[in-house]
Every structure is written in structure tokens, then in C-alpha cells.
Amino acid sequence: MRRARLILVGGLAVFVVLVGTFGVGPHVLESYDSSHREELTCRVDSVDALSGRSSSRTGIGGASALVRVQTDSCGVLDIRDGVTPENVDGIAAELTEGETYVFSVGAGSLQIEGLLGFFKQEPPIYDFRPAA
């Protein structure tokens, strides 16, 4: 009886952790990031406009796009917010290789960047402007 209860409690704990990590956690982090931002000043080494279709096992997917920015001191930055397959090239063209920019980044995601990297995610970039 005691062993069955221990297995049940352990199973429930795993379930709660998984739901929190993959269900509620991303929404809480996204909400926090949208209202808490940090600025990173980085020199752009390269810019790539990436677009295509996401896919699932059933072959049904939606269009996706991002601008991937390789920087000198900030690593790889993926700009996704407001980027569509239609405007991805224009947004990428706003960034010049060798120039320095200030990027507005989600503060919460920036603090857990290592964990996000495990899931092959980058902190969200909300905006950028040339550095003064």
C-alpha cells in the first residue's frame, strides 16, 4: 500500500513538472519577456533571412520566418517577432554586417538562455536600432 502511494505521488509530481515546463511555463515566460526587456549592444557579423514551412508528422504546417543574426559578443540572435515570409528579406536588409546595433531582448529568457539552448531556442528579440 505504501509503495503504491509513493508511486502515485511520484507520478503526479512528474506530471506537474512536465505540465509546468511545457504547458504553462512558456506562456508565463513569454508574458514576462514582453513586459521586461534588456538591451544588448552587439556588432553584427552576419545576417540571414530564413523562411519556409514548419512541418509536423502529418505534413501539415504553417509558414515560418526569422532573421538570424550572428554577432561578435552576443552570439546568435533570432528575430521572430513580427517577421513573416513576406517581410523577412526587408527586415534582414535593415541590418548591416560590421555595424553595431542595440537589440531589445526578453529579460527572463536572457536569464535562462542556457536552458533555452537545450531546447534549441534563443531569447526573443523584440526590436533593434543602430547604436549611437
Z-matrix of the N, CA and C atoms (Angstrom, degrees):
N
C 1 1.454
C 2 1.532 1 110.98
N 3 1.330 2 116.17 1 -44.61
C 4 1.460 3 120.28 2 -179.00
C 5 1.522 4 110.63 3 -65.96
N 6 1.331 5 116.66 4 -39.90
C 7 1.464 6 120.56 5 179.76
C 8 1.525 7 110.48 6 -65.47
N 9 1.310 8 118.53 7 -40.31
C 10 1.463 9 122.44 8 178.71
C 11 1.532 10 110.30 9 -62.92
N 12 1.327 11 116.65 10 -40.78
C 13 1.463 12 120.51 11 178.74
C 14 1.528 13 110.63 12 -65.55
N 15 1.334 14 116.88 13 -41.80
C 16 1.454 15 121.52 14 178.43
C 17 1.530 16 111.00 15 -62.31
N 18 1.308 17 117.73 16 -41.81
C 19 1.467 18 121.96 17 177.52
C 20 1.529 19 110.39 18 -64.36
N 21 1.322 20 117.48 19 -41.58
C 22 1.469 21 121.89 20 178.90
C 23 1.529 22 110.61 21 -63.70
N 24 1.315 23 117.67 22 -46.81
C 25 1.465 24 121.57 23 179.83
C 26 1.534 25 110.14 24 -63.99
N 27 1.312 26 117.14 25 -42.11
C 28 1.466 27 121.12 26 178.06
C 29 1.524 28 111.37 27 -62.92
N 30 1.323 29 116.45 28 -42.88
C 31 1.464 30 120.74 29 178.17
C 32 1.517 31 111.73 30 -63.48
N 33 1.326 32 116.69 31 -41.91
C 34 1.464 33 120.29 32 177.72
C 35 1.528 34 111.45 33 -64.69
N 36 1.321 35 117.16 34 -38.93
C 37 1.469 36 121.07 35 178.86
C 38 1.525 37 110.32 36 -63.50
N 39 1.319 38 117.26 37 -43.64
C 40 1.469 39 120.89 38 177.95
C 41 1.525 40 109.96 39 -62.39
N 42 1.323 41 117.05 40 -42.34
C 43 1.464 42 121.82 41 179.11
C 44 1.531 43 110.68 42 -61.15
N 45 1.316 44 117.28 43 -46.09
C 46 1.471 45 121.23 44 -179.73
C 47 1.529 46 110.74 45 -63.11
N 48 1.319 47 117.42 46 -41.80
C 49 1.461 48 120.65 47 178.86
C 50 1.529 49 110.38 48 -64.51
N 51 1.313 50 118.32 49 -43.73
C 52 1.466 51 121.16 50 179.92
C 53 1.523 52 111.98 51 -65.02
N 54 1.324 53 117.35 52 -43.59
C 55 1.471 54 120.42 53 178.30
C 56 1.522 55 109.90 54 -64.20
N 57 1.315 56 117.38 55 -42.13
C 58 1.465 57 120.42 56 178.77
C 59 1.512 58 112.19 57 -64.81
N 60 1.329 59 116.76 58 -40.40
C 61 1.458 60 121.25 59 -177.09
C 62 1.521 61 112.48 60 -73.29
N 63 1.314 62 117.09 61 -44.21
C 64 1.459 63 120.13 62 -173.66
C 65 1.527 64 113.99 63 -105.29
N 66 1.311 65 118.57 64 -16.53
C 67 1.450 66 120.82 65 -178.53
C 68 1.514 67 113.42 66 -101.32
N 69 1.295 68 117.06 67 -62.41
C 70 1.459 69 122.79 68 -175.38
C 71 1.519 70 111.76 69 -87.84
N 72 1.321 71 117.42 70 -38.68
C 73 1.458 72 122.58 71 -174.97
C 74 1.519 73 115.28 72 -52.70
N 75 1.341 74 118.70 73 -50.50
C 76 1.465 75 119.13 74 -179.57
C 77 1.532 76 113.48 75 -60.75
N 78 1.321 77 117.31 76 -35.28
C 79 1.469 78 120.14 77 178.99
C 80 1.522 79 111.32 78 -70.48
N 81 1.306 80 116.78 79 -39.36
C 82 1.461 81 120.62 80 177.81
C 83 1.525 82 109.73 81 -65.59
N 84 1.332 83 117.29 82 -44.08
C 85 1.461 84 121.63 83 179.34
C 86 1.526 85 110.88 84 -63.32
N 87 1.316 86 117.63 85 -42.84
C 88 1.467 87 121.58 86 178.95
C 89 1.529 88 110.98 87 -62.21
N 90 1.320 89 116.60 88 -42.29
C 91 1.463 90 120.66 89 178.34
C 92 1.528 91 110.68 90 -64.86
N 93 1.317 92 116.82 91 -43.53
C 94 1.462 93 120.68 92 179.07
C 95 1.528 94 110.33 93 -63.13
N 96 1.329 95 116.52 94 -46.73
C 97 1.465 96 121.08 95 -178.60
C 98 1.519 97 112.43 96 -60.21
N 99 1.319 98 117.41 97 -38.61
C 100 1.467 99 119.56 98 -176.61
C 101 1.524 100 112.12 99 -67.89
N 102 1.329 101 117.50 100 -21.60
C 103 1.466 102 119.42 101 179.46
C 104 1.536 103 113.34 102 -110.27
N 105 1.326 104 117.57 103 -5.52
C 106 1.465 105 122.56 104 178.61
C 107 1.527 106 108.29 105 -130.19
N 108 1.311 107 115.42 106 112.10
C 109 1.458 108 119.44 107 -176.32
C 110 1.521 109 111.41 108 -126.82
N 111 1.302 110 114.56 109 152.11
C 112 1.460 111 122.03 110 173.93
C 113 1.515 112 107.57 111 -123.35
N 114 1.318 113 115.90 112 156.88
C 115 1.453 114 120.30 113 178.94
C 116 1.517 115 110.20 114 -110.01
N 117 1.329 116 115.27 115 134.09
C 118 1.456 117 122.69 116 176.51
C 119 1.525 118 108.03 117 -116.47
N 120 1.310 119 117.16 118 132.55
C 121 1.460 120 121.05 119 176.45
C 122 1.521 121 107.73 120 -105.96
N 123 1.332 122 116.20 121 118.77
C 124 1.457 123 121.00 122 -172.77
C 125 1.531 124 110.75 123 -142.54
N 126 1.330 125 115.46 124 146.43
C 127 1.463 126 120.75 125 173.23
C 128 1.521 127 108.26 126 -87.86
N 129 1.324 128 116.08 127 132.80
C 130 1.462 129 122.08 128 -177.62
C 131 1.526 130 109.38 129 -82.67
N 132 1.335 131 115.95 130 124.69
C 133 1.461 132 121.42 131 176.52
C 134 1.527 133 111.54 132 -93.27
N 135 1.348 134 116.39 133 -40.45
C 136 1.462 135 119.97 134 177.94
C 137 1.524 136 109.79 135 -154.80
N 138 1.326 137 115.00 136 155.63
C 139 1.468 138 122.11 137 -179.52
C 140 1.521 139 108.25 138 -133.78
N 141 1.341 140 116.54 139 132.47
C 142 1.463 141 121.39 140 177.06
C 143 1.516 142 109.68 141 -130.30
N 144 1.324 143 115.99 142 129.36
C 145 1.463 144 121.97 143 173.11
C 146 1.522 145 107.13 144 -91.05
N 147 1.331 146 116.60 145 118.15
C 148 1.460 147 121.26 146 -177.46
C 149 1.523 148 109.35 147 -118.23
N 150 1.302 149 115.83 148 128.34
C 151 1.466 150 119.04 149 175.58
C 152 1.516 151 108.41 150 -147.09
N 153 1.303 152 114.55 151 156.42
C 154 1.451 153 120.53 152 -179.19
C 155 1.511 154 109.26 153 174.71
N 156 1.290 155 114.67 154 -158.50
C 157 1.449 156 120.27 155 179.40
C 158 1.514 157 108.00 156 -117.88
N 159 1.332 158 114.95 157 133.91
C 160 1.457 159 118.51 158 173.39
C 161 1.516 160 107.00 159 -80.25
N 162 1.306 161 116.39 160 154.87
C 163 1.458 162 118.04 161 -178.54
C 164 1.506 163 109.94 162 -135.40
N 165 1.294 164 114.40 163 159.20
C 166 1.459 165 121.50 164 174.76
C 167 1.516 166 107.34 165 -126.85
N 168 1.289 167 117.18 166 -177.03
C 169 1.462 168 120.18 167 -179.00
C 170 1.516 169 112.14 168 -61.69
N 171 1.314 170 116.91 169 -29.92
C 172 1.461 171 119.99 170 -177.95
C 173 1.523 172 111.38 171 -84.42
N 174 1.326 173 117.66 172 -4.82
C 175 1.445 174 120.51 173 179.44
C 176 1.519 175 113.29 174 85.21
N 177 1.317 176 116.81 175 2.47
C 178 1.455 177 120.66 176 179.28
C 179 1.514 178 107.75 177 -95.87
N 180 1.305 179 116.35 178 127.41
C 181 1.459 180 119.44 179 -179.93
C 182 1.506 181 110.03 180 -154.32
N 183 1.302 182 115.30 181 169.34
C 184 1.453 183 120.76 182 179.49
C 185 1.509 184 110.81 183 -111.66
N 186 1.312 185 114.62 184 166.64
C 187 1.461 186 119.92 185 177.92
C 188 1.523 187 109.10 186 -70.44
N 189 1.317 188 116.00 187 141.59
C 190 1.455 189 120.28 188 178.08
C 191 1.523 190 108.52 189 -136.93
N 192 1.314 191 115.39 190 153.12
C 193 1.457 192 120.28 191 179.22
C 194 1.518 193 109.28 192 -154.86
N 195 1.319 194 115.86 193 150.85
C 196 1.456 195 121.90 194 174.41
C 197 1.516 196 108.51 195 -158.69
N 198 1.319 197 114.55 196 159.05
C 199 1.454 198 121.47 197 173.35
C 200 1.527 199 106.13 198 -110.55
N 201 1.330 200 116.46 199 116.74
C 202 1.464 201 121.65 200 -179.50
C 203 1.527 202 108.02 201 -96.71
N 204 1.335 203 114.86 202 123.89
C 205 1.460 204 121.59 203 -177.07
C 206 1.526 205 108.47 204 -117.07
N 207 1.323 206 115.92 205 120.05
C 208 1.465 207 121.05 206 174.41
C 209 1.518 208 106.59 207 -93.84
N 210 1.346 209 116.89 208 127.26
C 211 1.463 210 120.77 209 -176.40
C 212 1.522 211 110.42 210 -120.70
N 213 1.326 212 115.16 211 166.20
C 214 1.459 213 120.79 212 -178.90
C 215 1.516 214 112.91 213 -71.16
N 216 1.324 215 117.51 214 -46.52
C 217 1.464 216 119.88 215 -173.70
C 218 1.526 217 114.08 216 -118.98
N 219 1.316 218 117.71 217 -7.68
C 220 1.473 219 120.45 218 -177.50
C 221 1.521 220 112.65 219 -106.78
N 222 1.313 221 117.61 220 -0.31
C 223 1.454 222 120.56 221 -179.79
C 224 1.519 223 111.59 222 75.68
N 225 1.319 224 115.74 223 -148.71
C 226 1.461 225 121.72 224 -179.43
C 227 1.525 226 108.98 225 -90.18
N 228 1.327 227 115.82 226 130.37
C 229 1.461 228 122.24 227 176.52
C 230 1.518 229 107.87 228 -119.49
N 231 1.332 230 117.09 229 127.88
C 232 1.458 231 121.83 230 177.38
C 233 1.513 232 109.55 231 -107.04
N 234 1.331 233 116.47 232 119.75
C 235 1.459 234 121.77 233 176.81
C 236 1.519 235 106.99 234 -94.97
N 237 1.328 236 116.62 235 113.89
C 238 1.465 237 122.97 236 -179.31
C 239 1.523 238 112.31 237 -117.47
N 240 1.332 239 115.88 238 -32.21
C 241 1.458 240 121.33 239 -173.98
C 242 1.529 241 110.59 240 -61.87
N 243 1.316 242 117.49 241 116.37
C 244 1.458 243 122.34 242 178.46
C 245 1.517 244 114.19 243 79.80
N 246 1.326 245 118.51 244 4.53
C 247 1.457 246 121.35 245 -178.78
C 248 1.527 247 109.50 246 -92.78
N 249 1.324 248 115.83 247 128.31
C 250 1.462 249 122.38 248 177.93
C 251 1.526 250 108.67 249 -125.14
N 252 1.322 251 117.46 250 165.11
C 253 1.471 252 118.46 251 176.39
C 254 1.534 253 112.44 252 -58.33
N 255 1.314 254 116.36 253 -26.49
C 256 1.461 255 120.33 254 -178.85
C 257 1.535 256 112.72 255 -76.68
N 258 1.344 257 118.06 256 -32.76
C 259 1.470 258 119.15 257 -175.17
C 260 1.535 259 114.22 258 -111.05
N 261 1.322 260 117.98 259 2.87
C 262 1.466 261 121.06 260 -174.75
C 263 1.526 262 112.01 261 -60.58
N 264 1.328 263 118.13 262 -40.40
C 265 1.468 264 120.42 263 -179.31
C 266 1.528 265 111.17 264 -67.73
N 267 1.323 266 117.08 265 -39.12
C 268 1.464 267 120.75 266 178.87
C 269 1.515 268 112.28 267 -65.30
N 270 1.335 269 116.84 268 -40.83
C 271 1.465 270 120.20 269 178.82
C 272 1.527 271 109.88 270 -66.78
N 273 1.325 272 117.06 271 -42.77
C 274 1.467 273 120.22 272 178.58
C 275 1.527 274 110.81 273 -61.86
N 276 1.327 275 116.97 274 -35.19
C 277 1.470 276 120.99 275 -178.97
C 278 1.531 277 112.39 276 -69.24
N 279 1.347 278 117.64 277 -17.70
C 280 1.467 279 121.19 278 178.24
C 281 1.529 280 112.23 279 -73.72
N 282 1.326 281 116.65 280 -14.72
C 283 1.467 282 121.71 281 -179.60
C 284 1.526 283 109.59 282 -104.64
N 285 1.321 284 116.38 283 130.79
C 286 1.458 285 121.73 284 -179.06
C 287 1.526 286 109.40 285 -110.42
N 288 1.312 287 115.36 286 127.64
C 289 1.460 288 120.19 287 178.44
C 290 1.527 289 109.43 288 -61.23
N 291 1.334 290 115.50 289 136.83
C 292 1.452 291 121.64 290 -179.22
C 293 1.519 292 113.95 291 91.82
N 294 1.320 293 117.60 292 -14.00
C 295 1.461 294 121.46 293 178.76
C 296 1.524 295 110.04 294 -91.44
N 297 1.335 296 116.26 295 159.43
C 298 1.463 297 122.15 296 179.82
C 299 1.520 298 109.57 297 -104.91
N 300 1.331 299 115.17 298 136.28
C 301 1.461 300 122.33 299 -177.93
C 302 1.528 301 110.33 300 -130.64
N 303 1.326 302 115.19 301 157.68
C 304 1.456 303 122.11 302 172.60
C 305 1.524 304 106.35 303 -105.13
N 306 1.338 305 116.00 304 121.87
C 307 1.460 306 122.35 305 -178.52
C 308 1.524 307 109.38 306 -107.17
N 309 1.326 308 117.17 307 132.12
C 310 1.461 309 123.13 308 175.93
C 311 1.528 310 107.83 309 -90.85
N 312 1.339 311 115.93 310 118.31
C 313 1.464 312 122.65 311 -171.12
C 314 1.524 313 110.27 312 -121.78
N 315 1.332 314 117.22 313 146.66
C 316 1.456 315 121.60 314 174.67
C 317 1.518 316 110.49 315 -63.22
N 318 1.337 317 117.09 316 121.35
C 319 1.466 318 121.90 317 -173.83
C 320 1.527 319 112.63 318 -65.80
N 321 1.311 320 117.88 319 -41.30
C 322 1.461 321 120.27 320 -179.56
C 323 1.513 322 111.81 321 -64.09
N 324 1.319 323 116.50 322 -45.19
C 325 1.464 324 120.86 323 179.33
C 326 1.522 325 111.17 324 -65.36
N 327 1.319 326 116.06 325 -34.94
C 328 1.461 327 120.04 326 179.12
C 329 1.532 328 110.25 327 -63.78
N 330 1.339 329 116.99 328 -36.40
C 331 1.461 330 120.49 329 -179.43
C 332 1.523 331 112.39 330 -72.07
N 333 1.321 332 117.59 331 -27.39
C 334 1.472 333 120.02 332 179.55
C 335 1.530 334 110.68 333 -111.26
N 336 1.320 335 115.81 334 32.18
C 337 1.467 336 121.69 335 -177.08
C 338 1.527 337 111.99 336 -55.48
N 339 1.318 338 117.49 337 -39.25
C 340 1.459 339 120.60 338 179.25
C 341 1.518 340 112.38 339 -61.25
N 342 1.318 341 116.50 340 -42.52
C 343 1.465 342 120.81 341 178.14
C 344 1.524 343 110.61 342 -66.96
N 345 1.326 344 117.00 343 -41.30
C 346 1.464 345 120.39 344 178.02
C 347 1.523 346 111.01 345 -62.02
N 348 1.341 347 115.80 346 -38.08
C 349 1.456 348 120.18 347 178.51
C 350 1.521 349 112.23 348 -59.99
N 351 1.326 350 116.87 349 -33.00
C 352 1.465 351 121.29 350 177.01
C 353 1.527 352 110.23 351 -60.54
N 354 1.346 353 117.01 352 -34.08
C 355 1.463 354 122.68 353 179.55
C 356 1.529 355 111.77 354 -95.64
N 357 1.352 356 116.20 355 13.71
C 358 1.462 357 123.16 356 -179.98
C 359 1.527 358 112.20 357 57.11
N 360 1.318 359 115.78 358 42.42
C 361 1.462 360 122.74 359 177.15
C 362 1.521 361 109.16 360 -119.91
N 363 1.303 362 115.47 361 153.96
C 364 1.459 363 122.20 362 176.75
C 365 1.521 364 108.77 363 -116.69
N 366 1.326 365 118.64 364 153.98
C 367 1.466 366 120.03 365 174.00
C 368 1.534 367 110.00 366 -59.54
N 369 1.329 368 117.98 367 142.13
C 370 1.470 369 119.92 368 -177.38
C 371 1.531 370 112.25 369 -70.25
N 372 1.313 371 115.16 370 136.84
C 373 1.460 372 122.67 371 174.56
C 374 1.529 373 105.67 372 -101.78
N 375 1.331 374 116.63 373 120.63
C 376 1.453 375 120.42 374 -176.86
C 377 1.522 376 113.40 375 -95.54
N 378 1.315 377 116.66 376 -28.26
C 379 1.451 378 119.80 377 -175.64
C 380 1.524 379 108.49 378 -163.13
N 381 1.313 380 116.31 379 161.57
C 382 1.459 381 120.86 380 174.59
C 383 1.525 382 108.65 381 -149.84
N 384 1.330 383 114.16 382 156.28
C 385 1.466 384 120.44 383 177.67
C 386 1.521 385 107.90 384 -152.82
N 387 1.325 386 117.36 385 155.16
C 388 1.466 387 119.17 386 177.19
C 389 1.535 388 109.58 387 -62.04
N 390 1.323 389 115.61 388 141.77
C 391 1.468 390 120.09 389 176.68
C 392 1.522 391 108.62 390 -72.68
N 393 1.322 392 115.83 391 145.13
C 394 1.479 393 120.37 392 -177.91
C 395 1.503 394 111.80 393 -72.06
